[in-house]
Amino acid sequence: MDNMLFQPENVKAMINYDMIGRVEDSLMSISGVKTADEFEDILNTWNEKPMKLKLGGGGYAGSDQASFYSEGVPVLFFNSGLHDDYHKPSDDVDKINFDGIKLTAGLSVKLIDSLDDPNTRLTYRKAKQSDKSRHGGGTTVTLGIMPDVAGKAENGLGVDGVRPGGPAEKAGVEKDDVIVQIGKYTISGIYEYMKVLSNFEKGDKVKLVVIKDGVKRELELTF
């Protein structure tokens, strides 16, 4: 975005919609709720059945809203979850949940109307330095998972899907596992996950610890 056009002080909030076509069980994940003190109350006001909201995450996780958050703009990131067709030709129109999109659109209209109200004031919350430092950074390896970008897992990184043929699948990682350790590093969420991957190179062998339904498993993974 041209810096001449983007003036952070004139932007109340940024809402990013990314992959909202696969709503399952009327569930929508929204991260960035902690970037403004008022977001949670506003969203809960419009959290009406059958829509179910999973609220969590910081401003740097997941997608393009991070650049706005780093400039002092509160952000929200809507996502219906990653899936096995991600970035594949098989992700076609027949798999879109139009009823789910309609629910999301209805919620969005109410949310945007609330934010557009001149009486609505948002209090920007800056990330902890440790979280900010984890944003970005290059990695040369991948686990081959579809991570839970909304942070639904309380401790660890949830796995929304496993890509066929990737290191995670070969190691035995399953959908709905929660990754709590990679090598010597503890994983408490997507920030740690992104940072930790930068410590490894292709061919490295590590111990991967996952938990599912209260059962802990130790797996051997090769990047």
Backbone hydrogen bonds, N-H to C=O, Kabsch-Sander energy under -0.5 kcal/mol:
donor,donor_aa,acceptor,acceptor_aa,energy
5,L,2,D,-1.5
6,F,2,D,-2.0
7,Q,5,L,-0.9
10,N,7,Q,-2.5
11,V,8,P,-1.7
12,K,10,N,-0.6
14,M,74,P,-2.2
16,N,76,L,-3.0
18,D,16,N,-0.6
18,D,78,F,-2.2
24,E,27,L,-0.6
27,L,24,E,-1.8
28,M,52,K,-2.7
29,S,79,N,-2.0
30,I,54,K,-3.1
31,S,77,F,-2.2
32,G,56,G,-0.7
33,V,56,G,-0.9
34,K,57,G,-1.1
35,T,32,G,-2.1
36,A,33,V,-0.8
37,D,123,T,-1.8
39,F,36,A,-1.1
42,I,38,E,-2.2
43,L,39,F,-2.9
44,N,40,E,-2.5
45,T,41,D,-1.5
46,W,42,I,-1.0
46,W,43,L,-0.6
47,N,44,N,-0.7
48,E,46,W,-1.9
51,M,48,E,-1.2
52,K,26,S,-3.1
54,K,28,M,-2.5
55,L,53,L,-0.6
56,G,30,I,-2.1
61,A,58,G,-0.5
63,S,61,A,-0.9
66,A,63,S,-1.7
67,S,64,D,-1.0
68,F,64,D,-0.5
68,F,65,Q,-0.6
69,Y,65,Q,-2.2
70,S,66,A,-2.2
71,E,68,F,-1.2
72,G,69,Y,-1.9
73,V,68,F,-1.7
76,L,14,M,-2.0
77,F,31,S,-2.5
78,F,16,N,-3.0
79,N,29,S,-2.3
80,S,19,M,-2.5
86,Y,83,H,-1.6
88,K,85,D,-1.9
91,D,88,K,-1.8
92,D,90,S,-1.9
95,K,92,D,-1.9
96,I,93,V,-1.6
97,N,21,G,-3.1
98,F,96,I,-1.1
101,I,97,N,-2.0
102,K,98,F,-2.2
103,L,99,D,-2.0
104,T,100,G,-2.2
105,A,101,I,-2.7
106,G,102,K,-2.3
107,L,103,L,-2.2
108,S,104,T,-2.4
109,V,105,A,-2.3
110,K,106,G,-1.6
111,L,107,L,-2.5
112,I,108,S,-3.1
113,D,109,V,-2.4
114,S,110,K,-2.0
115,L,111,L,-2.3
116,D,112,I,-2.2
117,D,113,D,-0.8
117,D,114,S,-0.6
120,T,117,D,-2.0
121,R,119,N,-0.6
124,Y,122,L,-0.8
125,R,35,T,-2.8
126,K,124,Y,-0.5
131,D,128,K,-0.6
132,K,128,K,-2.4
133,S,129,Q,-2.3
134,R,131,D,-1.0
135,H,132,K,-1.5
140,T,200,F,-0.5
146,M,161,G,-3.1
148,D,158,G,-2.3
149,V,147,P,-1.3
151,G,148,D,-1.0
156,G,188,S,-0.8
157,L,179,I,-2.4
158,G,156,G,-0.6
159,V,177,D,-2.2
160,D,146,M,-2.7
160,D,158,G,-0.7
161,G,146,M,-0.9
163,R,144,G,-2.5
166,G,163,R,-1.9
168,A,143,L,-2.5
170,K,166,G,-2.2
171,A,167,P,-1.6
172,G,168,A,-1.0
172,G,169,E,-0.8
173,V,168,A,-2.6
176,D,159,V,-3.2
177,D,174,E,-1.9
178,V,211,I,-1.8
179,I,157,L,-3.0
180,V,178,V,-0.5
180,V,209,V,-2.6
181,Q,209,V,-1.4
182,I,185,Y,-2.5
183,G,207,K,-3.3
185,Y,182,I,-2.2
187,I,180,V,-2.3
188,S,186,T,-0.6
193,Y,189,G,-2.0
194,M,190,I,-2.5
195,K,191,Y,-2.1
196,V,192,E,-3.2
197,L,193,Y,-1.9
198,S,194,M,-0.6
198,S,195,K,-0.9
199,N,196,V,-2.2
200,F,197,L,-1.6
204,D,201,E,-2.3
206,V,221,L,-2.9
208,L,219,L,-3.2
209,V,181,Q,-2.4
210,V,208,L,-0.5
210,V,217,R,-2.5
211,I,178,V,-2.1
212,K,215,V,-2.2
215,V,212,K,-1.9
216,K,214,G,-0.5
217,R,210,V,-3.0
219,L,208,L,-3.4
219,L,217,R,-0.5
221,L,206,V,-2.9
221,L,219,L,-0.6
223,F,204,D,-2.7
